[in-house]
Amino acid sequence: MVAAYDDPSIASDLAFYASYFHLAPCNFQKVKLGNPQEGQDWDLEESLDVEQACALAPQANIILVEAASSTLSDLFDAVAVASSAPYNATVVSMSWGVAEFSGEQQYDSHFCNIVSGNGQPVTFVAATSGANYPATSPCVVAVGGTALVLSTPIPLANPLQLDYGNETAWCGGGGISHFEPQPPWQNPACSHYSTTYRCVPDISADADPATGVPVYDTYSYGGWVDVGGTSVPTPDWAAFFTLVNSLRASQGESALSEAASDLYTIYYSSNYLTDFHDITSGGCGAAPGYDLATGIGSYQANNLSPALAADTN
């Protein structure tokens, strides 16, 4: 997880969150770069990121790297630290972005063909809010949003039982890059929008504040707060990729190398509707197949994870 500034309460907040939801204590480490100020409206983001990761991948090693400030240069420094020794992250979640700008391609080197300090490929995941950077980088998996309705709001007796109801598009915004060329794996998925420039998002998951998630943040909010936006599905997908990498490691395979390309390979295959939920309604341009609201859709995790685990990289 990469964010900016310092949340001095993050460790105790995460411990309370895990205990409240009857999770085992999560493996968590905070890394501060420089001497960042506290808060600066980033503490809720940090709480959301690490708590979602703890909930979805409770045995993962969760490392929060706090950039010295919210400037791109400091955030990129934090991105580099996350994947370097001794932390060696193979998935980096970035629930932040800026408006696109001329020359942004020169910064793609922070995300393209990166390996961790122990030689494993690194997957970068970023939230979309329109066509924003770094989500528009062709080396980043861009995450959009949906509104998820469970089949029953009552907790199920078996936590492993599927409770999926339906999803519609959430108008958090996708778009077409003004600067980043369209990677070959995104054509023909995005060809009815553009054949020249990168389209975002690639994938999506629940982001609607009306169907959002509880976050425990004592620094600015004094406790529980409901949160939505694409900052929710970004750590969710990062946690999912972490689980896939764990499965790959158990099979003697390296971490995912070209995660975005792998996702589109499945999209073009006969397994698309088995591995993904195709979000076709809800406005915002949602339509069958790829769209600029939800990308190729949300995961059917029980099917998509073994498919990605079997990828040959």
C-alpha positions in Angstrom: 0.0 0.0 0.0 1.3 3.4 -0.9 -0.2 6.6 0.5 1.0 10.0 1.7 1.6 11.6 5.1 1.4 9.8 8.4 -1.5 8.2 10.2 -0.1 7.7 13.8 -3.2 5.6 14.8 -3.1 3.1 11.9 -1.6 0.1 13.7 -4.0 0.3 16.6 -7.0 1.0 14.3 -6.1 -2.0 12.2 -5.8 -4.2 15.3 -9.2 -3.1 16.5 -10.7 -3.6 13.1 -9.3 -7.2 12.9 -10.6 -8.0 16.4 -14.0 -6.5 15.7 -14.5 -8.7 12.7 -13.0 -11.8 14.4 -10.0 -11.9 12.2 -6.6 -13.1 13.3 -4.1 -10.2 13.9 -2.9 -9.2 10.4 0.8 -9.0 9.6 1.3 -5.3 9.3 4.2 -2.9 9.0 4.3 0.8 8.5 7.2 2.5 6.7 7.5 6.3 7.0 9.7 8.1 4.5 11.3 11.3 5.6 9.3 13.1 8.4 5.8 13.3 7.0 3.1 15.5 8.6 0.3 13.7 10.3 -3.2 13.3 8.7 -3.5 15.9 5.9 -6.8 14.1 4.9 -4.9 10.9 4.0 -5.4 8.9 7.2 -8.9 7.7 6.1 -7.4 6.4 2.9 -4.7 4.6 4.7 -7.1 3.0 7.2 -9.3 1.9 4.3 -6.5 0.4 2.3 -4.9 -1.7 5.1 -8.2 -2.8 6.6 -9.6 -4.0 3.2 -6.4 -5.8 2.6 -6.6 -7.4 6.1 -10.2 -8.5 5.5 -9.6 -10.0 2.0 -6.1 -11.4 2.5 -5.8 -11.8 6.2 -2.5 -13.8 6.1 -0.8 -11.4 3.7 2.2 -9.3 4.8 0.6 -5.8 4.6 3.2 -3.0 4.2 2.0 0.6 4.2 4.6 3.0 2.8 3.9 6.6 3.8 5.3 9.1 1.3 6.8 12.2 2.8 4.2 14.3 1.0 1.5 14.0 -1.7 3.8 15.2 -4.5 4.2 12.7 -7.4 8.0 12.6 -6.8 7.5 11.6 -3.2 4.8 9.1 -4.0 6.9 7.5 -6.7 9.7 7.2 -4.1 7.3 5.3 -1.9 6.3 3.1 -4.8 9.9 2.1 -5.4 10.5 1.4 -1.7 7.5 -0.8 -1.5 8.8 -3.3 -4.1 12.5 -3.1 -3.0 14.3 -5.0 -0.4 13.6 -5.6 2.4 9.9 -5.3 1.8 9.7 -6.9 -1.7 6.0 -6.3 -2.4 4.7 -8.2 -5.5 1.5 -6.2 -5.5 1.4 -2.4 -4.9 -2.0 -0.7 -4.3 -2.3 3.0 -5.2 -5.7 4.6 -4.3 -4.6 8.0 -5.6 -4.1 9.8 -8.9 -3.7 13.1 -10.6 -5.1 14.6 -13.8 -3.3 13.6 -16.9 -0.4 15.8 -18.0 1.9 16.0 -21.0 5.0 14.0 -20.5 3.5 11.5 -18.1 4.8 8.7 -20.2 8.3 9.4 -18.8 7.1 8.2 -15.4 5.8 4.9 -16.6 9.2 3.5 -15.9 8.2 3.4 -12.2 5.7 0.7 -13.1 6.9 -1.1 -16.2 8.9 -4.3 -16.0 9.6 -3.9 -12.3 10.8 -6.8 -10.2 10.9 -6.9 -6.4 14.1 -7.0 -4.4 13.9 -10.8 -4.5 13.4 -10.9 -8.2 9.6 -11.4 -8.4 7.5 -9.5 -10.9 5.4 -6.7 -9.4 1.7 -5.8 -10.2 0.6 -2.2 -9.7 -3.1 -1.4 -9.1 -4.5 2.2 -9.2 -7.9 3.8 -8.7 -9.6 5.6 -11.6 -11.4 8.9 -11.4 -11.9 9.6 -15.0 -8.7 9.2 -17.1 -6.2 9.9 -14.3 -2.5 9.1 -13.8 -1.1 6.6 -12.9 -4.1 4.5 -13.7 -3.7 5.4 -17.4 -0.2 3.9 -17.5 -0.2 0.8 -19.6 1.8 -1.0 -16.9 -0.9 -0.4 -14.2 -4.1 -2.2 -13.6 -6.8 0.5 -13.6 -9.8 -0.1 -11.2 -13.3 1.3 -11.7 -16.4 1.0 -9.6 -19.7 -0.8 -9.3 -22.7 -0.8 -6.9 -23.0 -4.3 -5.4 -26.2 -5.7 -3.9 -25.9 -9.0 -2.0 -28.3 -11.8 -2.4 -29.2 -11.4 1.3 -28.2 -8.7 3.7 -28.3 -11.2 6.6 -24.9 -12.8 7.4 -24.6 -16.3 6.1 -24.0 -19.2 8.4 -21.0 -20.3 6.3 -18.6 -17.4 5.4 -17.5 -19.4 2.4 -20.9 -19.5 0.9 -21.4 -17.2 -2.1 -23.7 -14.2 -1.3 -23.4 -12.4 -4.7 -26.6 -10.7 -5.8 -26.1 -8.3 -8.7 -23.9 -5.3 -9.7 -24.6 -2.2 -11.7 -22.1 0.5 -12.8 -21.1 3.2 -10.4 -20.5 6.5 -12.1 -17.0 7.1 -10.6 -15.6 7.7 -14.0 -13.4 6.0 -16.6 -12.2 7.6 -19.8 -9.6 7.6 -22.6 -6.1 8.8 -22.1 -4.9 11.9 -23.9 -1.3 10.7 -23.9 -0.8 7.0 -23.3 -0.9 4.8 -26.4 -3.3 1.9 -26.3 -1.5 -1.3 -25.3 -1.9 -4.1 -27.8 -3.8 -6.3 -25.3 -6.5 -3.7 -25.0 -7.5 -3.9 -28.6 -10.1 -4.9 -29.7 -11.8 -4.6 -26.3 -11.7 -0.8 -26.4 -11.8 -0.4 -30.1 -15.3 1.0 -30.2 -14.1 3.9 -28.0 -10.5 4.3 -29.3 -8.0 2.4 -31.3 -5.2 4.8 -30.5 -5.2 5.6 -26.8 -5.3 3.7 -23.5 -8.8 3.2 -22.0 -9.6 2.9 -18.3 -10.7 1.2 -16.2 -9.6 -2.4 -16.8 -11.6 -4.0 -14.1 -14.0 -3.0 -11.3 -15.6 -3.9 -8.0 -17.9 -2.4 -5.4 -17.3 1.4 -5.0 -20.7 2.9 -4.5 -20.8 4.8 -1.1 -24.4 3.5 -0.7 -23.0 0.0 -0.7 -19.6 0.9 0.7 -17.5 -0.6 3.5 -17.0 0.2 7.2 -13.6 1.7 8.0 -12.2 2.3 11.5 -10.3 5.6 11.7 -9.7 7.2 15.1 -7.3 10.0 13.9 -9.9 12.1 12.0 -13.2 10.4 12.5 -13.1 9.0 16.1 -14.1 5.5 15.0 -16.3 4.0 12.3 -17.2 5.6 9.0 -18.7 4.3 5.8 -16.5 4.7 2.8 -17.0 4.4 -1.0 -15.3 5.4 -4.2 -12.7 3.6 -6.3 -10.4 3.7 -3.3 -12.4 0.6 -2.1 -12.0 -1.8 -5.1 -8.3 -0.8 -5.6 -7.0 -2.5 -2.4 -9.7 -5.2 -2.9 -8.2 -6.1 -6.3 -4.6 -5.8 -4.8 -5.6 -8.3 -2.1 -7.1 -10.6 -4.7 -3.8 -10.5 -6.8 -1.9 -11.2 -3.6 -4.0 -14.3 -3.0 -3.4 -15.4 -6.6 0.4 -14.9 -6.1 0.2 -17.0 -2.9 -1.5 -19.8 -4.9 1.1 -19.5 -7.6 3.9 -19.7 -5.0 2.4 -22.9 -3.6 2.6 -24.4 -7.1 6.2 -23.3 -7.6 5.4 -20.5 -9.9 6.6 -16.9 -9.8 4.3 -13.9 -9.1 2.0 -12.6 -11.8 4.1 -10.7 -14.5 1.6 -9.1 -16.9 -1.6 -9.0 -14.8 -3.5 -6.6 -17.1 -2.6 -8.6 -20.2 -3.6 -11.8 -18.4 -7.0 -10.3 -17.5 -7.7 -9.3 -21.1 -6.6 -12.8 -22.4 -9.4 -14.2 -20.3 -11.8 -11.5 -21.5 -11.2 -12.7 -25.1 -11.6 -16.3 -24.2 -14.7 -18.5 -23.8 -14.2 -18.4 -20.1 -15.0 -14.7 -19.8 -18.4 -15.0 -18.3 -17.2 -17.8 -16.0 -14.4 -15.7 -14.5 -15.9 -12.2 -14.6 -19.2 -10.5 -13.9 -20.0 -8.5 -17.0 -21.6 -5.3 -15.7 -24.2 -4.2 -18.3 -26.5 -1.7 -16.6 -26.5 1.2 -14.2 -25.9 4.0 -16.7 -22.5 5.7 -17.2 -22.2 3.9 -20.5 -22.3 0.4 -19.0 -22.8 -2.2 -21.8 -22.1 -5.8 -22.6 -18.4 -6.5 -22.7 -15.8 -3.8 -22.1 -17.1 -0.3 -21.2 -15.6 2.9 -19.8 -17.5 2.5 -16.5 -16.5 -0.9 -15.3 -13.9 -2.2 -17.8 -14.2 -5.9 -18.4 -16.1 -6.3 -15.1 -15.7 -7.6 -11.6 -14.1 -10.8 -10.5 -15.8 -14.1 -9.9 -12.9 -14.8 -7.6 -13.4 -18.5 -7.0 -13.1 -19.0 -10.8 -10.7 -16.2 -11.8 -8.0 -17.0 -9.1 -7.3 -20.6 -10.3 -7.3 -19.3 -13.9 -4.7 -16.7 -13.1 -2.7 -19.1 -11.0 -2.4 -21.4 -14.0 -1.0 -18.6 -16.2 2.4 -19.4 -17.6 3.7 -15.8 -17.3 
